[in-house]
Amino acid sequence: MSWELREHAGRHYAVLFHYALPDDAWAVELSEAVPVPATGAENPNAAVTHLPGAAFLVALVPDEDPNLQPTVRVYSPDERVVPYEVMRWFMEQVADQVERCRIAFEQGEPEAVE
């Protein structure tokens, strides 16, 4: 699993990438990032200040059939406001993942997409 962080208007957001086996697709998740919990042990990666939180948008990018279209699922029991710049960043990440999956499929290497 890998993720990217972005700060916008004092809030932190994360885009997390992982393979969703039940969906046979790459999942690209948008969440509000949460601060790294303080522990007694020293943080081995002090540069990491935030981690992905609970996803509220998940794009599923099929990697085995380029004819299947990506989809976006919304997970939120409450109304949530997503700033335009954050939504653009998320959709750019999704578009990049779609491109990687399609290139890998054409080259016959779907497992090489990560």
Wavefront OBJ file of the C-alpha trace (Angstrom):
o trace
v 0.000 0.000 0.000
v 1.184 3.455 -0.766
v -0.330 6.848 -0.184
v 0.132 10.525 -0.880
v -0.716 13.408 1.417
v -1.840 16.937 0.686
v -2.712 19.872 2.898
v -5.465 22.262 1.866
v -6.795 25.159 3.950
v -5.305 23.718 7.137
v -6.736 20.211 6.651
v -4.796 17.147 5.577
v -6.056 14.701 2.955
v -4.700 11.360 1.829
v -4.986 9.297 -1.329
v -4.309 5.628 -0.631
v -3.651 3.012 -3.334
v -4.251 -0.708 -2.813
v -5.552 -3.729 -4.676
v -9.163 -4.639 -3.873
v -9.188 -8.363 -4.520
v -12.984 -8.841 -4.247
v -13.452 -6.205 -6.977
v -10.494 -7.310 -9.138
v -9.530 -3.671 -9.289
v -7.148 -1.108 -7.910
v -8.731 1.055 -5.234
v -7.807 4.711 -5.006
v -9.204 6.061 -1.729
v -9.647 9.671 -0.613
v -9.753 10.362 3.111
v -9.092 13.081 5.584
v -5.660 12.277 6.975
v -5.264 11.779 10.700
v -2.248 12.740 12.804
v 0.226 9.968 13.581
v -0.535 8.837 17.127
v 2.032 9.782 19.726
v 3.691 6.717 21.209
v 6.345 6.105 23.816
v 8.729 4.805 21.167
v 10.420 7.228 18.842
v 8.832 7.417 15.394
v 11.278 5.724 12.979
v 9.966 7.912 10.162
v 9.567 11.310 11.799
v 8.779 12.875 8.421
v 5.395 11.127 8.465
v 3.024 13.335 10.443
v -0.320 12.083 9.076
v -1.769 8.773 7.920
v -4.787 7.982 5.743
v -8.075 7.985 7.656
v -11.362 6.306 6.827
v -12.068 6.589 3.096
v -15.050 8.636 1.984
v -14.462 8.340 -1.769
v -13.154 5.178 -3.428
v -12.417 4.874 -7.131
v -12.206 1.291 -8.385
v -9.991 0.883 -11.437
v -10.332 -2.534 -13.134
v -6.973 -3.862 -14.268
v -7.901 -7.060 -16.098
v -10.296 -5.684 -18.722
v -9.677 -2.234 -20.226
v -13.289 -2.157 -21.452
v -14.577 -2.017 -17.858
v -14.990 1.554 -16.702
v -13.672 2.862 -13.397
v -16.328 3.671 -10.809
v -16.438 5.927 -7.768
v -18.140 4.933 -4.524
v -19.131 7.451 -1.879
v -18.879 6.381 1.771
v -20.159 8.950 4.222
v -22.999 8.831 6.705
v -22.717 12.615 7.090
v -22.657 15.376 4.547
v -19.056 16.044 3.592
v -17.589 18.998 1.755
v -14.628 18.233 -0.476
v -12.719 21.306 -1.677
v -12.488 21.595 -5.440
v -8.667 21.464 -5.464
v -8.691 18.292 -3.357
v -11.261 16.676 -5.675
v -9.135 17.612 -8.716
v -6.053 16.114 -7.060
v -7.959 12.908 -6.259
v -9.329 12.603 -9.808
v -5.837 13.208 -11.254
v -4.582 10.322 -9.114
v -7.452 8.150 -10.396
v -6.726 9.131 -14.014
v -3.049 8.251 -13.542
v -4.016 4.841 -12.106
v -6.362 4.190 -15.052
v -3.521 5.006 -17.440
v -1.071 2.719 -15.599
v -3.586 -0.147 -15.615
v -4.314 0.210 -19.314
v -0.643 0.376 -20.253
v 0.138 -2.670 -18.116
v -2.794 -4.567 -19.648
v -1.594 -3.773 -23.163
v 1.877 -4.991 -22.224
v 0.426 -8.132 -20.633
v 1.657 -7.196 -17.148
v -1.407 -6.405 -14.989
v 0.493 -7.164 -11.769
v 3.073 -4.487 -12.637
v 0.618 -1.638 -12.151
v 1.416 -0.656 -8.560
l 1 2 3 4 5 6 7 8 9 10 11 12 13 14 15 16 17 18 19 20 21 22 23 24 25 26 27 28 29 30 31 32 33 34 35 36 37 38 39 40 41 42 43 44 45 46 47 48 49 50 51 52 53 54 55 56 57 58 59 60 61 62 63 64 65 66 67 68 69 70 71 72 73 74 75 76 77 78 79 80 81 82 83 84 85 86 87 88 89 90 91 92 93 94 95 96 97 98 99 100 101 102 103 104 105 106 107 108 109 110 111 112 113 114
